[in-house]
């Protein structure tokens, strides 16, 4: 069994020892994660942050996927089928396409923070909304994630949920998707 870890930027992923995950499998991350940690694969589909990442030189030194790579800066194009999808669903698709049999996705909270506001570890920073902003509409993310999971029926997807993770009824009944609490996930990675 080969495992990969896909990190969204929801608040529920705070407190996870990211370097420890690297010993357990590759890490696929999204958007501003590179500010704090260099995952094995980074994905950013929104043009302003994607261009900033490329212009910073990051994509010449690391594996980086986006919709429209800037020529000569090392970025790769996301999977054609998911071209219009957001960063998180694209990262999930890349992990499945790379052949990992189990893909954990962490920090995909799909809902507001505990104050019913914007839920993102990078709130109040460049390219992100204010922490006082209303939560992001998640309907597109949910639809895209559901499509990716259904497109890879031989991959087991595990959504790790924490105190700021919303219940997503649309995920019910997907045969290759299970949920794991953050506390169980931390126990799991600490015993590997």
Secondary structure, 3 states (H helix, E strand, C coil): CCEEEEECCCHHHCCCCHHHHHCCCCEEEEHHHHHCCCCCEEECCCHHHHHHHHHCCHHHHCEEEECCCCCCCCCEECCHHHCCCCHHHHHHHHHHHCCCCEEEEECCCCCCCCCCCCCCCCCCCCCCCCCCCCCCCCHHHHHHHHHHHHHCCCCEEEEEECCCCCCCHHHCCCCCEEEEEHHHHHHHHHHC
